[in-house]
Amino acid sequence: MTTNRIAPGVWPTMITPFTDSLQIDYSALAALVEWYIAKGVDGLFAVCQSSEMFFLETEEREALAAFVVKQAAGRVPVIASGHVSDSLEQQLEEIRLVSDTGIDAFVLVTNRLAAAEESDDVWIERASVILDAFPHMSFGMYECPYPYKRLLSEKLIDWCAASGRFSFLKDTCCDPAILQDRVRRCSGSGLQLFNANSATLLHSLRLGYAGFSGVMANFHPELYVELVRNWPASPEQAESLQNFLGFSSVLETQNYSLNAKYYLQLEGVPLLVNSRAKRGVVLTASQRLEVEQFRSVSQAFPVRIAASSQAADRQ
């Protein structure tokens, strides 16, 4: 049985480095894992949409999860998805393969359990089959926007919380009213809520969310660590940092994940700015300048707890 190690905090949705031939670059991936940990993150979310899981073969998804678990070496917990197939039979096989890599939780994609026109009852029926097939596995959920976005209804939130089998939800609702309702529904259940939306992050933390799990942690995770850990102690600085994080998240719409890979290059991570999902697409000169200027401004924010000290504390 996998021990539940889903701690509150910052969980980046990991990107996947590729070689010139668009094979997984494991050397660059090792350096990337080290970069995340040095920045003080609390866990890693591997084999997700940012990882281009819909563009990876089953064997690649399994190998990617196994490599991240090995490289992290217990310093931070690792969760993973790779839940991309249409048929329930294929989903059970991919869940088995990724779960056997030693991850701390398998993250189900909410739109894989029922088609857009299918009911919550269908969703529950299929989720129940999966839970029964893996009685000792801890699960998470991800409201992935591709191929369609299925936000969990009140009924599904209640069912998941009551099941006792879910420890993580990557919430993409971006709605303050829904955030508040979900906190109420999940209270005391063990189902922890992680906001993927930068603009509502501080609001969600005040409501009781456990942390952040979004694409912007591929740029400046140390600032998310600062906000998530220290917002109660310095409300004015938290507001200032929230304003910056919310505004800067517009980069999500500016040729992500290529811009994240360029940012990581500037950070010294030896990866290429390429992608299977955006094969043939390149960053323009202007987009590169935007990333460079964004990084310069990000570095101006003070971080009171040194990320290297945080990482050392876990070893």
C-alpha positions in Angstrom: 0.0 0.0 0.0 1.3 3.4 -0.9 1.6 5.7 2.1 -0.4 8.9 1.8 2.3 11.7 1.7 0.2 14.4 0.1 1.4 17.3 2.1 0.0 20.8 1.8 2.1 23.2 -0.3 3.3 23.7 -3.9 3.1 20.8 -6.4 4.3 21.8 -9.9 2.7 20.2 -12.9 5.9 19.0 -14.4 7.0 19.6 -18.0 8.8 17.0 -20.1 12.1 17.8 -21.7 12.7 16.3 -25.2 15.7 15.7 -27.3 16.2 17.0 -30.8 14.4 13.9 -32.1 11.5 14.5 -29.5 12.4 11.6 -27.3 12.2 12.1 -23.6 15.5 13.7 -22.4 16.2 11.9 -19.2 19.4 13.8 -18.5 17.5 17.1 -18.6 14.7 15.6 -16.6 17.0 14.7 -13.8 18.3 18.3 -13.7 14.7 19.6 -13.7 13.7 17.4 -10.7 16.7 18.8 -8.9 15.7 22.4 -9.8 12.1 21.9 -8.4 13.4 20.5 -5.2 16.0 23.2 -4.8 13.2 25.8 -5.1 11.5 24.3 -2.1 8.5 22.6 -3.6 6.5 20.2 -1.5 5.8 17.5 -4.1 5.9 16.8 -7.8 2.9 16.1 -10.1 4.4 14.1 -13.0 2.8 12.7 -16.2 0.1 15.4 -16.4 -1.0 17.7 -19.2 2.0 19.9 -18.8 4.1 16.7 -19.2 2.3 16.2 -22.6 0.8 13.0 -21.4 -1.6 12.9 -24.3 1.4 12.8 -26.7 3.3 10.0 -24.9 2.9 6.3 -25.5 1.9 4.1 -22.6 5.4 2.8 -22.0 6.7 6.4 -22.0 4.2 7.5 -19.4 5.2 4.5 -17.2 8.9 5.2 -17.7 8.5 8.9 -17.0 6.8 8.3 -13.7 9.4 5.7 -12.7 12.2 8.1 -13.5 10.8 11.0 -11.5 10.2 8.7 -8.4 13.8 7.4 -8.6 15.3 10.9 -9.1 13.2 12.4 -6.2 14.5 9.5 -4.1 12.0 10.2 -1.3 13.0 13.8 -0.8 9.6 14.9 -1.9 6.5 12.8 -2.7 5.5 12.2 -6.3 2.0 11.8 -7.8 1.3 11.0 -11.4 -1.5 10.7 -13.9 -1.1 9.3 -17.5 -4.9 8.7 -17.4 -5.6 9.3 -21.1 -7.3 6.3 -22.6 -11.0 6.3 -23.6 -12.0 2.7 -22.7 -12.2 1.7 -19.0 -10.2 -1.5 -19.8 -7.3 0.5 -21.1 -7.5 2.9 -18.3 -7.2 0.1 -15.7 -4.0 -1.0 -17.5 -2.4 2.4 -17.6 -3.3 3.0 -13.9 -1.7 -0.3 -13.0 1.5 0.4 -14.9 2.0 3.9 -13.5 0.9 3.0 -10.0 3.5 0.2 -9.9 6.3 2.7 -10.3 6.1 3.7 -6.6 4.2 7.0 -6.9 2.3 8.2 -3.8 -1.0 8.7 -5.5 -2.5 8.1 -9.0 -4.3 11.2 -10.3 -7.5 10.4 -12.3 -8.5 12.9 -15.0 -12.1 13.9 -14.4 -13.1 14.0 -18.1 -11.9 10.4 -18.7 -14.6 8.8 -16.5 -17.6 10.0 -18.5 -18.2 11.8 -21.8 -19.4 15.4 -21.8 -23.0 14.2 -22.3 -22.9 11.4 -19.7 -24.3 11.8 -16.2 -22.6 11.9 -12.8 -24.0 8.4 -12.1 -22.0 7.1 -15.0 -18.9 8.8 -13.6 -19.4 7.3 -10.2 -20.0 3.8 -11.7 -16.7 3.9 -13.6 -14.8 5.5 -10.7 -16.0 2.7 -8.4 -14.6 0.1 -10.8 -11.2 1.7 -10.6 -11.3 2.1 -6.8 -12.3 -1.5 -6.4 -9.5 -2.7 -8.8 -6.8 -0.9 -6.7 -8.0 -1.1 -3.1 -4.7 0.0 -1.6 -3.9 2.9 -3.9 -4.4 6.5 -2.9 -6.0 8.6 -5.7 -6.2 12.2 -6.7 -8.2 14.0 -9.3 -7.4 16.6 -12.0 -10.0 18.8 -13.7 -8.0 18.8 -16.9 -9.3 21.1 -19.7 -8.4 18.7 -22.5 -10.1 17.1 -24.4 -13.0 18.7 -22.5 -13.2 20.3 -19.1 -15.4 18.4 -16.6 -15.6 20.3 -13.3 -16.7 18.1 -10.4 -20.3 18.7 -9.5 -21.4 19.1 -5.9 -22.6 15.5 -6.1 -19.2 14.2 -7.3 -17.3 16.2 -4.7 -19.5 14.8 -1.9 -19.1 11.2 -3.3 -15.3 11.5 -3.6 -14.9 13.1 -0.1 -17.1 10.4 1.5 -15.2 7.5 -0.3 -12.1 8.1 1.8 -10.0 7.2 -1.2 -9.0 10.6 -2.6 -6.3 12.8 -1.1 -5.7 15.4 -3.8 -7.8 17.5 -6.1 -6.2 19.8 -8.7 -9.0 22.4 -8.8 -9.4 24.4 -12.1 -12.8 26.0 -11.3 -11.4 29.5 -11.0 -14.6 30.6 -9.2 -14.5 32.1 -5.7 -18.0 30.8 -4.8 -17.2 27.3 -5.9 -13.9 27.4 -4.0 -15.7 28.2 -0.8 -18.3 25.5 -1.3 -15.7 22.9 -2.0 -13.9 23.7 1.3 -17.1 23.1 3.2 -17.9 19.9 1.4 -14.4 18.4 1.9 -13.9 19.5 5.5 -12.6 16.6 7.6 -12.6 14.2 4.7 -8.9 13.9 3.9 -9.5 15.2 0.4 -7.1 18.2 0.1 -7.8 20.9 -2.4 -5.0 22.4 -4.5 -5.8 25.5 -6.6 -4.4 25.6 -10.2 -5.5 29.2 -10.7 -3.0 31.9 -9.7 -5.4 34.8 -9.6 -7.6 33.2 -6.9 -4.7 31.5 -4.9 -4.5 33.8 -1.9 -8.3 33.8 -1.6 -8.4 30.0 -1.7 -5.7 29.7 1.0 -7.7 32.0 3.3 -10.7 29.7 2.7 -8.7 26.6 3.7 -7.1 25.3 0.4 -4.0 23.1 0.9 -1.9 24.8 -1.7 -1.1 25.4 -5.4 -0.7 22.9 -8.3 -0.5 24.8 -11.6 1.6 25.5 -14.6 3.1 28.7 -13.2 5.2 26.7 -10.8 7.3 25.9 -13.8 8.5 29.5 -13.8 9.0 30.7 -10.2 7.9 28.0 -7.8 9.8 29.7 -5.0 7.3 32.6 -5.0 4.4 30.2 -4.7 6.2 28.5 -1.8 6.6 31.9 -0.2 2.9 32.8 -0.6 1.5 29.4 0.4 3.8 29.1 3.5 3.9 32.6 4.8 0.8 34.5 3.8 -0.7 34.6 7.4 2.4 36.1 8.8 2.7 39.1 6.5 -0.7 40.0 5.0 0.5 43.1 3.1 3.4 41.3 1.4 1.0 38.4 0.6 -1.3 40.8 -1.2 1.6 42.4 -3.1 2.9 38.9 -4.1 -0.6 37.7 -5.0 -1.1 40.7 -7.3 2.1 39.9 -9.1 1.4 36.2 -9.4 -2.1 36.7 -10.6 -1.1 39.2 -13.3 2.0 37.3 -14.4 -0.1 34.1 -15.0 -1.0 35.6 -18.3 2.1 33.8 -19.5 0.0 30.6 -19.5 -1.6 31.9 -22.7 1.7 33.0 -24.3 3.0 29.8 -26.0 3.1 27.7 -22.9 5.0 25.3 -22.4 7.7 26.5 -24.7 8.0 29.7 -22.7 8.4 27.7 -19.5 11.2 25.7 -21.1 12.9 28.9 -22.1 12.6 30.3 -18.6 14.1 27.0 -17.3 17.0 27.4 -19.8 17.7 30.8 -18.3 17.7 29.1 -14.8 20.4 26.8 -16.0 18.4 23.7 -16.6 19.9 22.0 -19.7 16.8 21.4 -21.7 15.7 22.3 -25.3 12.8 24.6 -26.1 10.7 22.1 -28.0 7.5 20.0 -27.6 5.6 17.2 -29.1 2.3 19.0 -28.5 3.6 22.0 -30.3 5.7 20.3 -32.9 7.2 22.9 -35.3 6.2 25.9 -33.1 8.9 28.3 -31.9 9.1 31.2 -29.5 9.3 34.5 -31.3 12.1 37.0 -30.4 9.5 39.1 -28.6 8.2 36.2 -26.6 11.8 35.4 -25.5 12.2 39.0 -24.4 9.0 38.8 -22.4 10.2 35.7 -20.5 13.6 37.4 -19.8 11.9 40.5 -18.5 9.4 38.4 -16.5 12.3 36.4 -14.9 14.1 39.7 -13.9 11.0 41.0 -12.1 10.3 37.6 -10.4 13.8 37.7 -9.0 13.2 41.0 -7.3 10.7 39.5 -4.8 12.3 38.6 -1.5 11.8 35.0 -0.3 12.2 34.8 3.4 12.9 31.1 3.7 15.8 30.0 1.6 14.6 27.2 -0.8 17.9 25.4 -0.4 17.4 25.2 3.4 13.9 23.9 2.9 15.2 21.1 0.6 18.0 20.3 3.0 15.5 19.9 5.8 13.8 17.0 3.9 17.0 15.0 3.4 
